[in-house]
Amino acid sequence: MAAAFGAKAELDYKDGYPPTVNDPAMTALVRAAVTKGLGAAAVVEQDLTMGGEDMSYVLQRVPGCYLVVGSRSEAKGLVHPHHSPRFDFDEDALAVGVDAWLAIAERFLE
């Protein structure tokens, strides 16, 4: 592109995070555990994203499943995205997260 416009360019490319890829068996375990522990309505399949995440490195070495506990609450006006300066979360989600992790641990140890 630079040459086409009579310019010169130098590219200094740095790799970012690798993709976050869930292990299929661990994903099935997490889905089953959360469904049993919190009900089917608690399990929402997230769309694929290009977001980077530190867990990408962990999941390259250890089978796992990246789980997100939602904290949005329309009723409480907690609707702003994570990187917004107006972000706040519904603290009731903390109990949901604990319940989810307990269900996952129990299922994993069976």
A tleap script that builds the chain and sets N, CA, C and O, in Angstrom:
source leaprc.protein.ff14SB
mol = sequence {
  NMET ALA ALA ALA PHE GLY ALA LYS ALA GLU
  LEU ASP TYR LYS ASP GLY TYR PRO PRO THR
  VAL ASN ASP PRO ALA MET THR ALA LEU VAL
  ARG ALA ALA VAL THR LYS GLY LEU GLY ALA
  ALA ALA VAL VAL GLU GLN ASP LEU THR MET
  GLY GLY GLU ASP MET SER TYR VAL LEU GLN
  ARG VAL PRO GLY CYS TYR LEU VAL VAL GLY
  SER ARG SER GLU ALA LYS GLY LEU VAL HIE
  PRO HIE HIE SER PRO ARG PHE ASP PHE ASP
  GLU ASP ALA LEU ALA VAL GLY VAL ASP ALA
  TRP LEU ALA ILE ALA GLU ARG PHE LEU CGLU
}
set mol.1.N position { 0.822 -1.183 0.000 }
set mol.1.CA position { 0.000 0.000 0.000 }
set mol.1.C position { 0.867 1.247 0.000 }
set mol.1.O position { 0.593 2.204 -0.725 }
set mol.2.N position { 1.907 1.232 0.810 }
set mol.2.CA position { 2.750 2.419 0.883 }
set mol.2.C position { 3.378 2.715 -0.476 }
set mol.2.O position { 3.376 3.863 -0.919 }
set mol.3.N position { 3.912 1.701 -1.135 }
set mol.3.CA position { 4.557 1.901 -2.440 }
set mol.3.C position { 3.565 2.427 -3.471 }
set mol.3.O position { 3.942 3.220 -4.333 }
set mol.4.N position { 2.326 2.009 -3.402 }
set mol.4.CA position { 1.313 2.475 -4.344 }
set mol.4.C position { 1.085 3.977 -4.237 }
set mol.4.O position { 0.626 4.610 -5.188 }
set mol.5.N position { 1.404 4.543 -3.086 }
set mol.5.CA position { 1.230 5.977 -2.880 }
set mol.5.C position { 2.561 6.722 -2.827 }
set mol.5.O position { 2.622 7.882 -2.419 }
set mol.6.N position { 3.640 6.027 -3.251 }
set mol.6.CA position { 4.951 6.665 -3.288 }
set mol.6.C position { 5.567 6.873 -1.917 }
set mol.6.O position { 6.390 7.770 -1.731 }
set mol.7.N position { 5.183 6.065 -0.979 }
set mol.7.CA position { 5.706 6.183 0.382 }
set mol.7.C position { 6.427 4.904 0.766 }
set mol.7.O position { 6.402 3.919 0.028 }
set mol.8.N position { 7.063 4.925 1.916 }
set mol.8.CA position { 7.698 3.738 2.484 }
set mol.8.C position { 7.039 3.444 3.825 }
set mol.8.O position { 6.592 4.349 4.531 }
set mol.9.N position { 6.992 2.191 4.151 }
set mol.9.CA position { 6.389 1.797 5.423 }
set mol.9.C position { 7.198 0.667 6.032 }
set mol.9.O position { 7.804 -0.142 5.330 }
set mol.10.N position { 7.192 0.635 7.342 }
set mol.10.CA position { 7.833 -0.452 8.075 }
set mol.10.C position { 6.787 -1.030 9.009 }
set mol.10.O position { 6.098 -0.304 9.726 }
set mol.11.N position { 6.684 -2.337 8.987 }
set mol.11.CA position { 5.684 -3.009 9.805 }
set mol.11.C position { 6.359 -3.674 10.996 }
set mol.11.O position { 7.275 -4.480 10.835 }
set mol.12.N position { 5.902 -3.333 12.173 }
set mol.12.CA position { 6.375 -3.963 13.409 }
set mol.12.C position { 5.172 -4.683 14.013 }
set mol.12.O position { 4.421 -4.100 14.794 }
set mol.13.N position { 4.994 -5.951 13.647 }
set mol.13.CA position { 3.820 -6.716 14.037 }
set mol.13.C position { 4.103 -7.512 15.298 }
set mol.13.O position { 5.123 -8.195 15.399 }
set mol.14.N position { 3.202 -7.419 16.253 }
set mol.14.CA position { 3.312 -8.193 17.488 }
set mol.14.C position { 2.073 -9.070 17.625 }
set mol.14.O position { 0.943 -8.593 17.529 }
set mol.15.N position { 2.305 -10.348 17.847 }
set mol.15.CA position { 1.178 -11.250 18.074 }
set mol.15.C position { 0.455 -10.833 19.354 }
set mol.15.O position { 1.083 -10.418 20.328 }
set mol.16.N position { -0.857 -10.948 19.335 }
set mol.16.CA position { -1.649 -10.697 20.532 }
set mol.16.C position { -1.944 -11.998 21.240 }
set mol.16.O position { -1.200 -12.972 21.124 }
set mol.17.N position { -3.018 -12.000 21.962 }
set mol.17.CA position { -3.422 -13.210 22.666 }
set mol.17.C position { -3.848 -14.282 21.665 }
set mol.17.O position { -4.391 -13.968 20.606 }
set mol.18.N position { -3.601 -15.541 22.002 }
set mol.18.CA position { -4.140 -16.623 21.158 }
set mol.18.C position { -5.655 -16.703 21.371 }
set mol.18.O position { -6.178 -16.113 22.317 }
set mol.19.N position { -6.350 -17.419 20.513 }
set mol.19.CA position { -7.805 -17.557 20.708 }
set mol.19.C position { -8.110 -18.350 21.980 }
set mol.19.O position { -7.343 -19.224 22.383 }
set mol.20.N position { -9.224 -18.031 22.589 }
set mol.20.CA position { -9.694 -18.764 23.762 }
set mol.20.C position { -10.555 -19.913 23.245 }
set mol.20.O position { -11.652 -19.697 22.731 }
set mol.21.N position { -10.044 -21.139 23.388 }
set mol.21.CA position { -10.734 -22.314 22.842 }
set mol.21.C position { -11.094 -23.246 23.993 }
set mol.21.O position { -10.219 -23.796 24.662 }
set mol.22.N position { -12.390 -23.413 24.212 }
set mol.22.CA position { -12.860 -24.301 25.266 }
set mol.22.C position { -12.709 -25.757 24.855 }
set mol.22.O position { -12.920 -26.108 23.694 }
set mol.23.N position { -12.343 -26.600 25.809 }
set mol.23.CA position { -12.273 -28.041 25.593 }
set mol.23.C position { -13.711 -28.585 25.519 }
set mol.23.O position { -14.515 -28.307 26.409 }
set mol.24.N position { -14.045 -29.354 24.475 }
set mol.24.CA position { -15.430 -29.840 24.333 }
set mol.24.C position { -15.928 -30.656 25.528 }
set mol.24.O position { -17.076 -30.498 25.944 }
set mol.25.N position { -15.089 -31.519 26.080 }
set mol.25.CA position { -15.531 -32.349 27.213 }
set mol.25.C position { -15.770 -31.495 28.460 }
set mol.25.O position { -16.747 -31.706 29.178 }
set mol.26.N position { -14.883 -30.532 28.716 }
set mol.26.CA position { -15.065 -29.665 29.882 }
set mol.26.C position { -16.263 -28.737 29.683 }
set mol.26.O position { -16.969 -28.416 30.639 }
set mol.27.N position { -16.484 -28.315 28.458 }
set mol.27.CA position { -17.652 -27.477 28.166 }
set mol.27.C position { -18.937 -28.249 28.439 }
set mol.27.O position { -19.883 -27.700 29.003 }
set mol.28.N position { -18.975 -29.502 28.047 }
set mol.28.CA position { -20.146 -30.339 28.313 }
set mol.28.C position { -20.349 -30.527 29.819 }
set mol.28.O position { -21.480 -30.495 30.304 }
set mol.29.N position { -19.261 -30.722 30.550 }
set mol.29.CA position { -19.340 -30.881 31.998 }
set mol.29.C position { -19.889 -29.609 32.640 }
set mol.29.O position { -20.783 -29.674 33.484 }
set mol.30.N position { -19.362 -28.464 32.246 }
set mol.30.CA position { -19.803 -27.187 32.811 }
set mol.30.C position { -21.272 -26.940 32.477 }
set mol.30.O position { -22.046 -26.538 33.345 }
set mol.31.N position { -21.656 -27.178 31.229 }
set mol.31.CA position { -23.045 -26.974 30.815 }
set mol.31.C position { -23.982 -27.866 31.642 }
set mol.31.O position { -25.007 -27.397 32.137 }
set mol.32.N position { -23.636 -29.134 31.790 }
set mol.32.CA position { -24.478 -30.068 32.548 }
set mol.32.C position { -24.554 -29.664 34.023 }
set mol.32.O position { -25.627 -29.704 34.625 }
set mol.33.N position { -23.427 -29.278 34.595 }
set mol.33.CA position { -23.403 -28.906 36.011 }
set mol.33.C position { -24.222 -27.653 36.280 }
set mol.33.O position { -25.006 -27.617 37.228 }
set mol.34.N position { -24.050 -26.643 35.469 }
set mol.34.CA position { -24.783 -25.394 35.675 }
set mol.34.C position { -26.272 -25.592 35.402 }
set mol.34.O position { -27.112 -25.024 36.100 }
set mol.35.N position { -26.600 -26.388 34.398 }
set mol.35.CA position { -28.008 -26.678 34.116 }
set mol.35.C position { -28.653 -27.386 35.300 }
set mol.35.O position { -29.762 -27.040 35.706 }
set mol.36.N position { -27.958 -28.381 35.857 }
set mol.36.CA position { -28.492 -29.117 37.002 }
set mol.36.C position { -28.571 -28.226 38.246 }
set mol.36.O position { -29.565 -28.246 38.973 }
set mol.37.N position { -27.526 -27.456 38.476 }
set mol.37.CA position { -27.462 -26.653 39.697 }
set mol.37.C position { -28.313 -25.393 39.669 }
set mol.37.O position { -28.855 -24.996 40.700 }
set mol.38.N position { -28.439 -24.755 38.506 }
set mol.38.CA position { -29.122 -23.461 38.440 }
set mol.38.C position { -30.328 -23.447 37.499 }
set mol.38.O position { -31.074 -22.469 37.456 }
set mol.39.N position { -30.514 -24.522 36.755 }
set mol.39.CA position { -31.633 -24.577 35.816 }
set mol.39.C position { -31.201 -24.228 34.402 }
set mol.39.O position { -30.213 -23.523 34.196 }
set mol.40.N position { -31.944 -24.725 33.441 }
set mol.40.CA position { -31.610 -24.543 32.025 }
set mol.40.C position { -31.581 -23.079 31.611 }
set mol.40.O position { -30.814 -22.708 30.723 }
set mol.41.N position { -32.399 -22.243 32.236 }
set mol.41.CA position { -32.437 -20.820 31.874 }
set mol.41.C position { -31.135 -20.106 32.233 }
set mol.41.O position { -30.851 -19.032 31.704 }
set mol.42.N position { -30.347 -20.694 33.126 }
set mol.42.CA position { -29.091 -20.072 33.544 }
set mol.42.C position { -27.978 -20.266 32.524 }
set mol.42.O position { -26.951 -19.591 32.590 }
set mol.43.N position { -28.173 -21.174 31.593 }
set mol.43.CA position { -27.140 -21.478 30.603 }
set mol.43.C position { -27.491 -20.766 29.302 }
set mol.43.O position { -28.509 -21.051 28.671 }
set mol.44.N position { -26.629 -19.842 28.921 }
set mol.44.CA position { -26.823 -19.095 27.682 }
set mol.44.C position { -25.556 -19.244 26.855 }
set mol.44.O position { -24.468 -18.868 27.290 }
set mol.45.N position { -25.710 -19.792 25.668 }
set mol.45.CA position { -24.566 -19.965 24.771 }
set mol.45.C position { -24.153 -18.590 24.253 }
set mol.45.O position { -24.963 -17.871 23.666 }
set mol.46.N position { -22.906 -18.234 24.471 }
set mol.46.CA position { -22.416 -16.928 24.031 }
set mol.46.C position { -21.966 -16.993 22.577 }
set mol.46.O position { -21.416 -18.001 22.134 }
set mol.47.N position { -22.201 -15.923 21.845 }
set mol.47.CA position { -21.719 -15.842 20.477 }
set mol.47.C position { -20.202 -15.869 20.455 }
set mol.47.O position { -19.558 -15.450 21.417 }
set mol.48.N position { -19.628 -16.356 19.369 }
set mol.48.CA position { -18.188 -16.335 19.206 }
set mol.48.C position { -17.712 -14.886 19.122 }
set mol.48.O position { -18.370 -14.045 18.509 }
set mol.49.N position { -16.572 -14.603 19.738 }
set mol.49.CA position { -16.019 -13.253 19.704 }
set mol.49.C position { -14.536 -13.321 19.358 }
set mol.49.O position { -13.929 -14.392 19.380 }
set mol.50.N position { -13.975 -12.190 19.046 }
set mol.50.CA position { -12.548 -12.095 18.769 }
set mol.50.C position { -11.799 -11.522 19.976 }
set mol.50.O position { -10.624 -11.173 19.867 }
set mol.51.N position { -12.457 -11.426 21.094 }
set mol.51.CA position { -11.843 -10.856 22.284 }
set mol.51.C position { -10.668 -11.690 22.781 }
set mol.51.O position { -10.698 -12.919 22.714 }
set mol.52.N position { -9.643 -11.022 23.276 }
set mol.52.CA position { -8.497 -11.715 23.850 }
set mol.52.C position { -8.704 -11.916 25.337 }
set mol.52.O position { -9.459 -11.181 25.974 }
set mol.53.N position { -8.044 -12.897 25.879 }
set mol.53.CA position { -8.246 -13.222 27.284 }
set mol.53.C position { -7.039 -14.002 27.793 }
set mol.53.O position { -6.513 -14.865 27.090 }
set mol.54.N position { -6.597 -13.700 29.022 }
set mol.54.CA position { -5.472 -14.418 29.619 }
set mol.54.C position { -5.717 -15.921 29.699 }
set mol.54.O position { -4.778 -16.712 29.609 }
set mol.55.N position { -6.978 -16.314 29.869 }
set mol.55.CA position { -7.301 -17.742 29.951 }
set mol.55.C position { -6.917 -18.492 28.681 }
set mol.55.O position { -6.821 -19.719 28.701 }
set mol.56.N position { -6.699 -17.789 27.589 }
set mol.56.CA position { -6.274 -18.445 26.347 }
set mol.56.C position { -5.001 -19.248 26.584 }
set mol.56.O position { -4.860 -20.366 26.087 }
set mol.57.N position { -4.083 -18.674 27.342 }
set mol.57.CA position { -2.818 -19.354 27.617 }
set mol.57.C position { -3.029 -20.579 28.503 }
set mol.57.O position { -2.403 -21.617 28.284 }
set mol.58.N position { -3.896 -20.469 29.492 }
set mol.58.CA position { -4.186 -21.602 30.377 }
set mol.58.C position { -4.821 -22.737 29.579 }
set mol.58.O position { -4.438 -23.898 29.725 }
set mol.59.N position { -5.806 -22.389 28.725 }
set mol.59.CA position { -6.530 -23.411 27.980 }
set mol.59.C position { -5.685 -24.079 26.907 }
set mol.59.O position { -6.086 -25.106 26.360 }
set mol.60.N position { -4.524 -23.515 26.595 }
set mol.60.CA position { -3.601 -24.206 25.689 }
set mol.60.C position { -2.922 -25.377 26.389 }
set mol.60.O position { -2.443 -26.299 25.729 }
set mol.61.N position { -2.876 -25.349 27.716 }
set mol.61.CA position { -2.152 -26.364 28.477 }
set mol.61.C position { -3.047 -27.279 29.310 }
set mol.61.O position { -2.682 -28.418 29.600 }
set mol.62.N position { -4.221 -26.772 29.694 }
set mol.62.CA position { -5.105 -27.516 30.587 }
set mol.62.C position { -6.512 -27.506 30.002 }
set mol.62.O position { -7.019 -26.440 29.655 }
set mol.63.N position { -7.154 -28.666 29.884 }
set mol.63.CA position { -8.531 -28.666 29.379 }
set mol.63.C position { -9.433 -27.858 30.320 }
set mol.63.O position { -9.409 -28.058 31.534 }
set mol.64.N position { -10.208 -26.970 29.763 }
set mol.64.CA position { -11.082 -26.144 30.586 }
set mol.64.C position { -12.180 -25.508 29.764 }
set mol.64.O position { -12.317 -25.757 28.566 }
set mol.65.N position { -12.955 -24.688 30.434 }
set mol.65.CA position { -14.071 -23.994 29.798 }
set mol.65.C position { -14.161 -22.597 30.399 }
set mol.65.O position { -14.305 -22.447 31.613 }
set mol.66.N position { -14.078 -21.589 29.562 }
set mol.66.CA position { -14.196 -20.206 30.014 }
set mol.66.C position { -15.674 -19.906 30.248 }
set mol.66.O position { -16.481 -19.954 29.319 }
set mol.67.N position { -16.016 -19.600 31.479 }
set mol.67.CA position { -17.400 -19.388 31.898 }
set mol.67.C position { -17.590 -17.922 32.256 }
set mol.67.O position { -16.759 -17.334 32.948 }
set mol.68.N position { -18.665 -17.344 31.791 }
set mol.68.CA position { -18.988 -15.952 32.104 }
set mol.68.C position { -20.244 -15.934 32.962 }
set mol.68.O position { -21.248 -16.560 32.623 }
set mol.69.N position { -20.182 -15.217 34.066 }
set mol.69.CA position { -21.361 -15.021 34.911 }
set mol.69.C position { -21.892 -13.625 34.604 }
set mol.69.O position { -21.224 -12.627 34.872 }
set mol.70.N position { -23.078 -13.561 34.048 }
set mol.70.CA position { -23.661 -12.272 33.698 }
set mol.70.C position { -24.021 -11.457 34.927 }
set mol.70.O position { -24.425 -12.003 35.953 }
set mol.71.N position { -23.869 -10.137 34.812 }
set mol.71.CA position { -24.183 -9.273 35.946 }
set mol.71.C position { -25.033 -8.076 35.543 }
set mol.71.O position { -25.173 -7.124 36.312 }
set mol.72.N position { -25.595 -8.119 34.350 }
set mol.72.CA position { -26.436 -7.014 33.869 }
set mol.72.C position { -27.817 -7.112 34.524 }
set mol.72.O position { -28.346 -8.208 34.714 }
set mol.73.N position { -28.390 -5.963 34.865 }
set mol.73.CA position { -29.741 -5.938 35.418 }
set mol.73.C position { -30.472 -4.722 34.871 }
set mol.73.O position { -30.221 -3.589 35.282 }
set mol.74.N position { -31.376 -4.976 33.941 }
set mol.74.CA position { -32.191 -3.888 33.388 }
set mol.74.C position { -33.017 -3.242 34.505 }
set mol.74.O position { -33.140 -2.018 34.562 }
set mol.75.N position { -33.581 -4.066 35.390 }
set mol.75.CA position { -34.452 -3.565 36.454 }
set mol.75.C position { -33.722 -2.603 37.393 }
set mol.75.O position { -34.325 -1.664 37.913 }
set mol.76.N position { -32.426 -2.837 37.610 }
set mol.76.CA position { -31.636 -1.988 38.510 }
set mol.76.C position { -30.867 -0.909 37.761 }
set mol.76.O position { -30.132 -0.133 38.371 }
set mol.77.N position { -31.033 -0.857 36.444 }
set mol.77.CA position { -30.336 0.155 35.649 }
set mol.77.C position { -28.868 -0.146 35.439 }
set mol.77.O position { -28.097 0.746 35.084 }
set mol.78.N position { -28.472 -1.385 35.651 }
set mol.78.CA position { -27.074 -1.795 35.494 }
set mol.78.C position { -26.906 -2.365 34.087 }
set mol.78.O position { -26.926 -3.580 33.886 }
set mol.79.N position { -26.744 -1.474 33.130 }
set mol.79.CA position { -26.824 -1.856 31.721 }
set mol.79.C position { -25.592 -1.479 30.903 }
set mol.79.O position { -25.550 -1.740 29.701 }
set mol.80.N position { -24.602 -0.878 31.528 }
set mol.80.CA position { -23.449 -0.391 30.770 }
set mol.80.C position { -22.401 -1.492 30.596 }
set mol.80.O position { -22.210 -2.305 31.500 }
set mol.81.N position { -21.727 -1.530 29.455 }
set mol.81.CA position { -20.740 -2.588 29.191 }
set mol.81.C position { -19.507 -2.463 30.090 }
set mol.81.O position { -19.256 -1.416 30.687 }
set mol.82.N position { -18.752 -3.550 30.171 }
set mol.82.CA position { -17.612 -3.644 31.092 }
set mol.82.C position { -16.601 -2.519 30.986 }
set mol.82.O position { -16.088 -2.074 32.013 }
set mol.83.N position { -16.300 -2.051 29.819 }
set mol.83.CA position { -15.248 -1.048 29.672 }
set mol.83.C position { -15.791 0.376 29.668 }
set mol.83.O position { -15.076 1.314 29.317 }
set mol.84.N position { -17.025 0.534 30.049 }
set mol.84.CA position { -17.634 1.854 30.148 }
set mol.84.C position { -17.283 2.476 31.500 }
set mol.84.O position { -17.207 1.757 32.497 }
set mol.85.N position { -17.069 3.780 31.560 }
set mol.85.CA position { -16.827 4.414 32.861 }
set mol.85.C position { -18.071 4.373 33.752 }
set mol.85.O position { -17.986 4.646 34.949 }
set mol.86.N position { -19.220 4.033 33.174 }
set mol.86.CA position { -20.462 3.951 33.940 }
set mol.86.C position { -20.814 2.510 34.324 }
set mol.86.O position { -21.899 2.251 34.845 }
set mol.87.N position { -19.900 1.578 34.066 }
set mol.87.CA position { -20.154 0.170 34.377 }
set mol.87.C position { -20.347 -0.030 35.874 }
set mol.87.O position { -19.631 0.548 36.691 }
set mol.88.N position { -21.304 -0.840 36.210 }
set mol.88.CA position { -21.517 -1.327 37.572 }
set mol.88.C position { -22.139 -2.710 37.409 }
set mol.88.O position { -22.679 -3.015 36.346 }
set mol.89.N position { -22.075 -3.534 38.418 }
set mol.89.CA position { -22.640 -4.872 38.272 }
set mol.89.C position { -23.612 -5.161 39.393 }
set mol.89.O position { -23.557 -4.562 40.467 }
set mol.90.N position { -24.492 -6.084 39.120 }
set mol.90.CA position { -25.491 -6.521 40.079 }
set mol.90.C position { -24.811 -7.482 41.053 }
set mol.90.O position { -24.406 -8.579 40.668 }
set mol.91.N position { -24.692 -7.076 42.287 }
set mol.91.CA position { -23.999 -7.909 43.272 }
set mol.91.C position { -24.711 -9.243 43.521 }
set mol.91.O position { -24.105 -10.170 44.058 }
set mol.92.N position { -25.971 -9.349 43.143 }
set mol.92.CA position { -26.660 -10.647 43.247 }
set mol.92.C position { -26.000 -11.693 42.364 }
set mol.92.O position { -26.145 -12.891 42.603 }
set mol.93.N position { -25.273 -11.245 41.341 }
set mol.93.CA position { -24.574 -12.174 40.450 }
set mol.93.C position { -23.451 -12.911 41.179 }
set mol.93.O position { -23.053 -13.997 40.758 }
set mol.94.N position { -22.943 -12.340 42.254 }
set mol.94.CA position { -21.877 -13.013 43.011 }
set mol.94.C position { -22.366 -14.358 43.553 }
set mol.94.O position { -21.644 -15.353 43.491 }
set mol.95.N position { -23.570 -14.385 44.073 }
set mol.95.CA position { -24.131 -15.642 44.598 }
set mol.95.C position { -24.358 -16.639 43.467 }
set mol.95.O position { -24.147 -17.839 43.645 }
set mol.96.N position { -24.783 -16.151 42.315 }
set mol.96.CA position { -24.972 -17.027 41.157 }
set mol.96.C position { -23.641 -17.647 40.757 }
set mol.96.O position { -23.574 -18.839 40.455 }
set mol.97.N position { -22.587 -16.846 40.754 }
set mol.97.CA position { -21.259 -17.347 40.422 }
set mol.97.C position { -20.789 -18.420 41.391 }
set mol.97.O position { -20.235 -19.439 40.979 }
set mol.98.N position { -21.011 -18.190 42.677 }
set mol.98.CA position { -20.627 -19.185 43.686 }
set mol.98.C position { -21.410 -20.479 43.472 }
set mol.98.O position { -20.835 -21.568 43.506 }
set mol.99.N position { -22.710 -20.362 43.253 }
set mol.99.CA position { -23.534 -21.556 43.010 }
set mol.99.C position { -23.067 -22.314 41.772 }
set mol.99.O position { -23.022 -23.545 41.769 }
set mol.100.N position { -22.724 -21.580 40.731 }
set mol.100.CA position { -22.241 -22.221 39.507 }
set mol.100.C position { -20.951 -22.978 39.761 }
set mol.100.O position { -20.814 -24.132 39.355 }
set mol.101.N position { -20.004 -22.333 40.432 }
set mol.101.CA position { -18.716 -22.987 40.685 }
set mol.101.C position { -18.855 -24.186 41.620 }
set mol.101.O position { -18.142 -25.175 41.456 }
set mol.102.N position { -19.758 -24.116 42.593 }
set mol.102.CA position { -19.995 -25.287 43.448 }
set mol.102.C position { -20.565 -26.443 42.636 }
set mol.102.O position { -20.149 -27.590 42.806 }
set mol.103.N position { -21.510 -26.146 41.760 }
set mol.103.CA position { -22.093 -27.198 40.916 }
set mol.103.C position { -21.032 -27.811 40.002 }
set mol.103.O position { -21.010 -29.025 39.797 }
set mol.104.N position { -20.157 -26.972 39.457 }
set mol.104.CA position { -19.096 -27.470 38.574 }
set mol.104.C position { -18.121 -28.340 39.348 }
set mol.104.O position { -17.734 -29.410 38.877 }
set mol.105.N position { -17.718 -27.891 40.534 }
set mol.105.CA position { -16.781 -28.677 41.351 }
set mol.105.C position { -17.375 -30.034 41.724 }
set mol.105.O position { -16.693 -31.055 41.641 }
set mol.106.N position { -18.629 -30.046 42.131 }
set mol.106.CA position { -19.290 -31.311 42.487 }
set mol.106.C position { -19.331 -32.245 41.284 }
set mol.106.O position { -19.043 -33.435 41.413 }
set mol.107.N position { -19.685 -31.718 40.123 }
set mol.107.CA position { -19.775 -32.541 38.915 }
set mol.107.C position { -18.398 -33.070 38.527 }
set mol.107.O position { -18.262 -34.232 38.143 }
set mol.108.N position { -17.387 -32.227 38.627 }
set mol.108.CA position { -16.022 -32.620 38.252 }
set mol.108.C position { -15.491 -33.723 39.172 }
set mol.108.O position { -14.778 -34.622 38.728 }
set mol.109.N position { -15.844 -33.645 40.452 }
set mol.109.CA position { -15.333 -34.617 41.428 }
set mol.109.C position { -16.132 -35.914 41.479 }
set mol.109.O position { -15.742 -36.850 42.178 }
set mol.110.N position { -17.256 -35.985 40.741 }
set mol.110.CA position { -18.053 -37.218 40.747 }
set mol.110.C position { -17.292 -38.382 40.129 }
set mol.110.O position { -17.817 -39.493 40.056 }
savepdb mol mol.pdb
quit
